[in-house]
């Protein structure tokens, strides 16, 4: 009895595999499969990465120019203690101008986002406690860069005011010049009690290149897996399905072969895209085991949803129409084209009803160097999508085979 069951199981698997191989060979001769599985997602990921990366500024530093007409201690402190450390952190790029007019011209020509102009007498005015001015000339085409420059100047002005206040308090408001200089030097040397450090998020945030690569991969995954499902309807419309079922082949074997085609094509597409976008676009997918778990559960979820969409259809064209509408709708709501979490509200809430959003969320959890455990919640939801849609799809497709 055990040997008979094993033999029956082996026959089932062998027949299902033969059906899968036949479908794969047929699909490889169809240019639509490599187009949806590889060419289109790679091309769109590159275009979106290029355009959105440029719009967001990418990794480009803010270019500033400084015109120091003072050359005193306070001016040097602004350059050496505020601007140069910021430049070493890779946030800004500095260049010098001989005159304020040259600095303004560089900003107007678009060679700099903003200019810092330190007028003559600036250091003397700071030391004497008289009003001084640190000018920021910003480009109207670089609002963010101008705002950052203004923030740097404002931070230094706040430091100068704090030093003046410390000197005034220490000398009861009437310091002599020598005492004022000594107190100012001592106050300036005291480290700030609170420092604000700007640090890039290490978790739950994907770079533009990685986000667009993953978004396009999971978006076109839904088009890729539909080929196996619609193959069943094509067999029926072409009249080959009844002949296949007339052979000593259980209907469940035929269905298993078609679904296996979708799963294998989806896995091959995703693996190829992960490798290609890593090498060509510099995408950083994260821990390989975590990515593998998301890819497998994502493919199962896509196969289940596309199978359920095609199951009630009576013709392959009707199934393709339904699958296309569902794939585009879920992709848009799931954030395959842009991060919908930024929109908030109802749009972000609806995104949680799509496998796309959970796939991208899982990758975001991996972006900070986390391991496979970090993606278990997202992978679990993807598996739930697969079960909730794949189960009814099997029932409906099974009725189709028996009809």
C-alpha positions in Angstrom: 0.0 0.0 0.0 2.8 2.4 0.9 4.7 1.6 -2.3 1.5 2.1 -4.3 1.0 5.6 -2.8 4.6 6.5 -3.4 4.3 5.4 -7.0 1.1 7.4 -7.4 2.7 10.4 -5.9 5.7 10.1 -8.2 3.5 9.8 -11.2 1.6 12.9 -10.2 4.7 14.9 -9.8 6.3 13.6 -13.0 3.2 14.4 -15.0 2.8 17.8 -13.5 6.4 18.6 -14.2 6.1 17.5 -17.9 3.1 19.8 -18.3 5.2 22.6 -16.7 8.2 22.0 -19.0 5.9 22.0 -22.0 4.4 25.3 -21.0 7.8 26.8 -20.2 9.1 25.9 -23.6 6.1 27.4 -25.3 6.3 30.6 -23.3 10.0 31.0 -24.0 9.2 31.2 -27.7 6.7 34.0 -26.9 8.6 37.3 -26.6 5.9 38.7 -24.2 7.3 36.6 -21.3 10.9 38.0 -21.3 9.4 41.4 -22.0 7.2 41.4 -18.9 9.6 39.4 -16.7 12.8 41.3 -17.4 13.0 44.0 -20.1 10.1 46.3 -18.9 10.8 46.2 -15.2 14.5 46.9 -15.7 13.9 49.7 -18.2 11.2 51.4 -16.0 13.3 51.0 -12.8 16.2 52.7 -14.6 14.0 55.6 -15.8 12.2 56.1 -12.5 15.5 55.9 -10.6 17.0 58.5 -13.0 14.1 60.9 -12.8 13.2 60.6 -9.2 16.8 60.5 -8.1 17.4 63.8 -9.9 14.2 65.3 -8.5 15.1 64.4 -4.9 18.6 65.6 -5.3 20.1 62.1 -5.0 23.4 62.1 -3.3 24.5 65.5 -4.7 25.9 67.9 -2.2 24.8 71.5 -1.8 27.3 73.8 -3.6 28.0 77.0 -1.7 30.4 79.8 -2.2 31.9 82.0 0.5 33.2 85.6 0.1 35.2 86.6 3.2 35.9 90.4 3.1 36.7 90.4 6.8 39.4 87.9 7.3 39.1 88.2 11.1 38.8 85.7 14.0 35.0 85.5 14.0 34.9 85.0 10.2 37.5 82.2 10.4 35.5 80.6 13.2 32.4 80.5 11.0 34.3 78.9 8.2 36.5 76.5 10.2 34.0 75.4 12.9 30.7 75.5 11.0 31.2 75.2 7.2 34.3 73.0 7.0 32.9 70.2 9.3 29.7 70.2 7.4 31.7 69.8 4.2 33.7 66.9 5.6 30.4 65.2 6.4 29.6 65.3 2.7 26.6 67.6 3.0 28.0 70.7 1.2 30.8 71.6 -1.2 32.5 74.9 -0.7 34.4 77.3 -3.0 35.6 80.8 -2.4 35.0 84.0 -4.2 37.3 87.1 -4.1 34.4 89.6 -3.8 30.8 89.6 -2.8 29.9 90.5 -6.4 31.6 87.4 -7.7 29.8 85.3 -5.1 26.4 86.8 -6.2 27.3 86.1 -9.9 28.1 82.5 -9.2 24.7 82.0 -7.5 22.8 83.8 -10.3 24.6 81.6 -12.9 23.5 78.5 -11.1 27.1 77.5 -10.1 26.1 77.6 -6.4 22.9 77.1 -4.5 23.8 79.9 -2.1 26.6 82.3 -1.0 27.9 83.4 2.4 29.1 87.0 2.4 31.1 88.1 5.4 31.5 91.9 5.2 34.5 93.8 6.4 34.5 94.6 10.1 32.5 91.5 11.0 35.0 90.1 13.5 35.6 93.5 15.1 31.8 94.0 15.5 31.4 90.6 17.1 34.3 91.4 19.5 32.9 94.8 20.3 29.3 93.6 20.8 28.0 95.9 18.0 25.4 94.7 15.5 26.9 92.8 12.6 25.6 91.1 9.5 26.3 87.7 7.9 24.6 87.7 4.5 23.2 84.7 2.7 22.4 85.0 -1.0 20.3 82.2 -2.1 19.2 81.0 -5.6 15.4 80.9 -6.2 15.9 77.6 -8.1 17.5 75.9 -5.0 15.1 76.5 -2.2 16.3 73.6 -0.1 19.9 74.5 -0.5 19.1 78.1 0.4 17.2 77.0 3.5 20.1 74.8 4.6 22.6 77.7 4.1 20.3 80.0 6.1 20.1 77.4 8.9 23.9 77.2 9.1 24.2 81.0 9.3 21.4 81.2 11.9 23.1 78.5 14.0 26.4 80.5 14.1 24.5 83.7 14.9 22.9 81.9 17.8 26.3 80.8 19.0 27.6 84.4 18.8 24.6 85.7 20.8 25.2 83.0 23.5 28.8 84.1 23.8 27.8 87.7 24.1 25.2 86.9 26.8 27.8 84.9 28.7 30.3 87.7 28.6 27.7 90.3 29.7 26.5 88.1 32.6 30.1 87.4 33.8 31.1 91.0 33.7 27.9 92.4 35.1 27.1 94.1 31.8 30.2 96.4 31.9 33.3 94.5 30.8 36.5 96.3 29.7 37.8 95.4 26.2 40.6 93.1 27.5 38.2 91.3 29.9 35.6 91.0 27.1 38.0 89.4 24.7 39.2 86.9 27.4 35.7 86.0 28.5 34.5 85.6 24.9 37.4 83.3 24.1 36.7 81.2 27.2 32.9 81.1 26.4 33.5 80.1 22.8 35.8 77.2 24.0 33.1 75.7 26.1 31.4 72.8 24.2 27.7 72.9 23.6 25.7 71.0 26.3 23.4 69.6 23.6 24.4 68.5 20.1 21.9 67.6 17.3 23.3 65.0 15.0 21.8 64.4 11.5 22.0 60.7 10.8 20.4 58.8 7.9 17.7 56.3 9.0 19.2 52.9 9.2 16.0 51.0 9.1 12.7 51.0 7.3 13.9 53.3 4.5 14.9 52.3 1.0 17.0 54.3 -1.3 15.5 55.6 -4.5 17.3 53.0 -6.7 16.4 50.1 -4.5 12.8 51.2 -4.1 12.2 51.7 -7.8 13.9 48.3 -8.6 11.8 46.5 -6.0 8.6 48.4 -7.0 8.9 47.5 -10.7 9.9 43.9 -9.9 6.8 43.2 -7.8 4.6 45.2 -10.1 5.5 43.2 -13.2 5.5 40.0 -11.2 1.7 40.0 -11.4 1.9 40.2 -15.2 4.5 37.4 -15.3 2.7 34.8 -13.2 -0.5 35.2 -15.2 1.0 33.2 -18.2 0.6 29.9 -16.4 -2.9 30.5 -15.3 -4.1 31.8 -18.7 -2.4 28.8 -20.3 -5.2 26.6 -18.8 -7.9 28.7 -20.5 -5.9 28.8 -23.8 -5.8 24.9 -23.7 -9.6 24.9 -23.3 -10.2 27.5 -26.1 -7.9 25.6 -28.5 -9.5 22.3 -27.8 -6.4 20.6 -26.4 -7.6 20.5 -22.8 -10.3 17.8 -23.4 -7.8 15.7 -25.1 -5.4 16.1 -22.2 -8.0 15.2 -19.7 -9.0 12.2 -21.8 -5.6 10.7 -21.1 -5.0 8.9 -17.8 -4.1 12.2 -16.2 -6.0 13.4 -13.1 -7.4 17.0 -13.5 -5.6 18.0 -10.4 -2.3 17.1 -12.1 -3.1 19.5 -15.0 -3.9 22.3 -12.7 -0.8 21.7 -10.6 1.3 21.9 -13.8 -0.2 25.2 -14.8 0.2 26.7 -11.3 3.8 25.4 -11.1 4.5 27.2 -14.4 3.4 30.5 -12.9 5.4 30.0 -9.7 8.6 29.0 -11.6 8.3 31.9 -14.0 7.7 34.3 -11.2 10.7 33.0 -9.2 13.0 33.1 -12.2 11.9 36.7 -13.0 12.3 38.0 -9.4 15.7 36.3 -8.9 17.0 37.7 -12.2 15.7 41.2 -11.4 17.3 41.1 -8.0 20.7 40.2 -9.5 20.4 42.6 -12.5 19.3 45.6 -10.5 22.0 45.0 -7.9 24.7 45.0 -10.6 23.3 47.6 -13.0 21.4 50.0 -10.7 23.3 49.6 -7.5 20.1 48.4 -5.6 20.7 47.2 -2.1 18.1 44.5 -1.3 19.4 43.4 2.1 20.0 40.0 3.7 19.8 37.3 1.0 17.8 34.9 3.1 15.3 37.6 4.0 15.0 38.7 0.4 14.5 35.0 -0.6 11.7 34.6 1.9 10.0 37.8 0.6 10.4 36.7 -3.1 8.9 33.2 -2.5 5.9 34.4 -0.5 5.5 37.3 -2.9 5.4 35.0 -5.9 2.9 32.7 -4.1 0.7 35.7 -3.3 0.8 37.0 -6.9 0.0 33.5 -8.3 -3.0 33.1 -5.9 -4.4 36.6 -6.8 -4.0 36.2 -10.5 -5.4 32.7 -10.4 -8.5 33.9 -8.6 -8.9 36.7 -11.0 -8.8 34.3 -14.0 -10.8 31.5 -12.5 -14.3 32.8 -13.4 -13.3 33.8 -16.9 -14.6 31.8 -19.9 -11.9 32.9 -22.4 -8.2 33.8 -22.0 -8.8 37.3 -23.3 -11.4 37.9 -20.6 -9.0 36.6 -18.0 -6.1 38.8 -19.2 -8.3 41.9 -19.0 -9.3 41.2 -15.4 -5.8 40.4 -14.4 -4.4 43.5 -16.0 -6.9 45.7 -14.2 -6.2 44.0 -10.9 -2.4 44.2 -11.4 -2.4 47.9 -12.2 -4.8 48.8 -9.4 -2.9 46.8 -6.7 0.4 48.2 -8.0 -0.8 51.8 -7.8 -2.3 51.3 -4.3 0.6 49.3 -3.1 3.2 52.0 -3.8 5.0 50.3 -6.7 5.5 53.6 -8.4 6.1 55.9 -5.4 6.1 55.6 -1.6 2.5 55.9 -0.7 3.3 56.1 3.0 4.2 59.8 2.4 0.6 60.4 1.3 -0.8 59.1 4.7 -4.5 58.9 5.4 -6.8 56.6 3.5 -4.3 56.0 0.6 -1.7 54.6 3.0 -4.3 52.5 4.7 -5.5 51.0 1.4 -1.9 50.2 0.6 -1.9 47.7 3.4 -4.5 45.7 1.5 -2.0 44.9 -1.3 0.9 42.4 -1.3 3.0 45.1 -3.0 3.1 47.2 0.1 4.0 44.3 2.4 6.7 43.2 0.0 8.2 46.7 0.0 7.8 47.0 3.7 9.7 43.8 4.3 12.6 45.1 2.1 12.6 48.3 4.1 12.9 46.3 7.3 16.0 44.7 5.8 17.6 48.0 4.7 19.2 48.6 8.1 21.2 45.4 8.0 18.5 43.3 9.8 18.3 39.5 9.2 15.5 37.2 8.1 13.6 37.6 11.3 12.8 41.2 10.5 10.7 40.1 7.4 8.7 37.4 9.1 5.6 39.7 9.7 5.6 40.9 6.1 6.2 37.4 4.7 3.4 36.1 6.9 1.0 38.6 5.4 2.1 37.7 1.9 1.6 34.0 2.7 -1.9 34.9 4.0 -2.7 36.6 0.7 -1.6 33.4 -1.1 -3.8 31.1 1.0 -6.8 33.4 1.0 -6.8 33.7 -2.8 -5.2 30.5 -3.8 -7.7 28.3 -2.0 -10.8 29.7 -3.7 -8.9 29.8 -7.0 -8.2 26.1 -6.8 -11.8 25.3 -6.2 -13.1 27.4 -9.1 -10.4 26.2 -11.5 -11.1 22.6 -10.4 -14.8 23.1 -11.4 -13.6 24.4 -14.8 -11.6 21.3 -15.4 -14.6 19.1 -14.5 -17.0 21.1 -16.6 
